[in-house]
Amino acid sequence: MEKKIKILFVDDEVLVLQGLQRLWRPLRGEWQAEFVESGRQALERMAQEKFDILISDMAMPEMNGAELLNEVQRRHPETIRVILSGHADPALIARCLGSAHQFLAKPCDPQALRCIINRAGALREGRVDESIRHAIAQLQSLPAMPGLYSSMVESLRSPDSGVEEVARLISRDIGMTGNILRLVNSAFFGMPQRISSVSGAVSYLGLDTIKNLVLSLEVFAQFEKRHLGHLAVAQLWEHSLQTAGYARALVKKAGHPRSMGDDAFAAGILHDAGKLILATHAPAMYDRVLAESRQQRIPSWQCEASIFGTDHAEVAGYLFGLWGLPSSIVDAITYHHRPSYPRPDQTDLCSTLHISDILANRNHGELTVILDTVFLKQAGLPTTLPELIAQLGDLSSD
């Protein structure tokens, strides 16, 4: 019998807990839930039994939600941590951004809750190794690109900073792009539709909130000092930007709406973030990946699967799924090396990212790219790289 996902709800208001219990009754056949009234009680229960998800109120006496999530992150890093709050104070958000995977607004939307729980189940069934899940669970954010953090902070401190300038700086950084998109798309802000462009996120959150978040979190500076082995971070950044540019150009060429172009660009800039995670988690092992890829002339993601038991695409998909980014972007990132894998009718975004990644790799002289010929044949596209490039025509990778 399949093990049920276990959720622990924490709120000091009895009426709120009772409301959550009523909300839960129709769902109790699918998942298992418990309800406690304080952070202390939550930690006691978690010491006795493992929970997949913790959903905590923010404003509680003795131990508030941010403090509880910080403690849970330290003691039980594998638990998915969600803040439930009616307070949209940017300062409070900044305090728990590092330890909260997602945000839910009061009153709790049953559909948003169901999405978080379903995603948790899907993540648990993935093939990401437990030690890597543990490492991902402890990450407050993704590593920053060397040299960008200081210039970003300096720009944000200026009273003359505008939305476009801030968005331009953020878009150049893989980790900050992920953080900003995660936050603006959380249920905490109650957006009527998904935002996938950084400029849209900055416009919606406002410069003051962005400044608060960026200046209060020193995660990026911390990761700049991490040892990543021989991974060429600057080259990874350039490749991600080129992939994002090709993806947006392909969407535009196909006549798709601008919103899909924004999704494509976001997926492109984030698609190789798993390499940073793997290299941070185990630099020596990732050096083996790079060495074997060169020696055997096979793609790095195949070497990753052999050495780590998973690849960077699945690791990034796991993290961004944990953060609640739009499923279309998560799926595209997860399957960008094999768009035919999940199903024959995989989304256009996934196939766009697959092709864009290959085009960008070609620019770097990468000879070990592998086209998903099954997908390309189903899509009526050429199954060799020269024929594919000829059919696509001239594309600018801005």
Secondary structure as the mmCIF struct_conf table of DSSP 4:
data_model
#
loop_
_struct_conf.conf_type_id
_struct_conf.id
_struct_conf.beg_label_comp_id
_struct_conf.beg_label_asym_id
_struct_conf.beg_label_seq_id
_struct_conf.end_label_comp_id
_struct_conf.end_label_asym_id
_struct_conf.end_label_seq_id
HELX_LH_PP_P HELX_LH_PP_P1 GLU A 2 ILE A 5
STRN STRN1 LYS A 6 VAL A 10
BEND BEND1 ASP A 12 ASP A 12
HELX_RH_AL_P HELX_RH_AL_P1 VAL A 14 TRP A 24
HELX_RH_3T_P HELX_RH_3T_P1 ARG A 25 LEU A 27
TURN_TY1_P TURN_TY1_P1 ARG A 28 GLU A 30
STRN STRN2 GLN A 32 VAL A 36
BEND BEND2 GLU A 37 SER A 38
HELX_RH_AL_P HELX_RH_AL_P2 GLY A 39 GLN A 48
BEND BEND3 GLU A 49 GLU A 49
BEND BEND4 ASP A 52 ASP A 52
STRN STRN3 ILE A 53 ASP A 57
BEND BEND5 MET A 58 MET A 58
BEND BEND6 PRO A 61 MET A 63
HELX_RH_AL_P HELX_RH_AL_P3 GLY A 65 ARG A 75
TURN_TY1_P TURN_TY1_P2 PRO A 77 GLU A 78
BEND BEND7 THR A 79 THR A 79
STRN STRN4 ILE A 80 SER A 85
BEND BEND8 GLY A 86 GLY A 86
HELX_RH_AL_P HELX_RH_AL_P4 PRO A 90 LEU A 97
TURN_TY1_P TURN_TY1_P3 GLY A 98 SER A 99
BEND BEND9 HIS A 101 HIS A 101
STRN STRN5 GLN A 102 ALA A 105
BEND BEND10 LYS A 106 PRO A 107
HELX_LH_PP_P HELX_LH_PP_P2 CYS A 108 ASP A 109
HELX_RH_AL_P HELX_RH_AL_P5 PRO A 110 ARG A 124
TURN_TY1_P TURN_TY1_P4 GLU A 125 GLU A 125
BEND BEND11 GLY A 126 GLY A 126
HELX_RH_AL_P HELX_RH_AL_P6 GLU A 130 GLN A 138
BEND BEND12 GLN A 140 SER A 141
HELX_LH_PP_P HELX_LH_PP_P3 LEU A 142 MET A 145
TURN_TY1_P TURN_TY1_P5 PRO A 146 GLY A 147
HELX_RH_AL_P HELX_RH_AL_P7 LEU A 148 ARG A 157
BEND BEND13 SER A 158 SER A 158
TURN_TY1_P TURN_TY1_P6 PRO A 159 ASP A 160
HELX_RH_AL_P HELX_RH_AL_P8 VAL A 163 SER A 171
TURN_TY1_P TURN_TY1_P7 ARG A 172 ARG A 172
HELX_RH_AL_P HELX_RH_AL_P9 ILE A 174 VAL A 184
TURN_TY1_P TURN_TY1_P8 ASN A 185 ASN A 185
BEND BEND14 SER A 186 SER A 186
HELX_RH_3T_P HELX_RH_3T_P2 ALA A 187 PHE A 189
TURN_TY1_P TURN_TY1_P9 GLY A 190 GLY A 190
BEND BEND15 PRO A 192 GLN A 193
BEND BEND16 SER A 197 SER A 197
HELX_RH_AL_P HELX_RH_AL_P10 VAL A 198 LEU A 205
HELX_RH_AL_P HELX_RH_AL_P11 LEU A 207 SER A 216
HELX_RH_AL_P HELX_RH_AL_P12 VAL A 219 GLU A 224
TURN_TY1_P TURN_TY1_P10 LYS A 225 LYS A 225
BEND BEND17 ARG A 226 ARG A 226
TURN_TY1_P TURN_TY1_P11 GLY A 229 HIS A 230
HELX_RH_AL_P HELX_RH_AL_P13 VAL A 233 LYS A 253
TURN_TY1_P TURN_TY1_P12 ALA A 254 GLY A 255
HELX_RH_AL_P HELX_RH_AL_P14 ARG A 258 LEU A 270
TURN_TY1_P TURN_TY1_P13 HIS A 271 ASP A 272
HELX_RH_AL_P HELX_RH_AL_P15 ALA A 273 HIS A 281
HELX_RH_AL_P HELX_RH_AL_P16 PRO A 283 GLN A 296
TURN_TY1_P TURN_TY1_P14 ARG A 297 ARG A 297
HELX_RH_AL_P HELX_RH_AL_P17 SER A 300 PHE A 308
BEND BEND18 GLY A 309 THR A 310
HELX_RH_AL_P HELX_RH_AL_P18 HIS A 312 LEU A 322
TURN_TY1_P TURN_TY1_P15 TRP A 323 GLY A 324
HELX_RH_AL_P HELX_RH_AL_P19 SER A 327 THR A 334
TURN_TY1_P TURN_TY1_P16 TYR A 335 HIS A 337
TURN_TY1_P TURN_TY1_P17 PRO A 339 SER A 340
BEND BEND19 TYR A 341 PRO A 342
TURN_TY1_P TURN_TY1_P18 PRO A 344 ASP A 345
HELX_RH_AL_P HELX_RH_AL_P20 ASP A 348 ASN A 363
TURN_TY1_P TURN_TY1_P19 HIS A 364 GLY A 365
HELX_RH_AL_P HELX_RH_AL_P21 THR A 373 GLN A 378
TURN_TY1_P TURN_TY1_P20 ALA A 379 GLY A 380
BEND BEND20 THR A 383 THR A 384
HELX_RH_AL_P HELX_RH_AL_P22 LEU A 385 LEU A 392
#
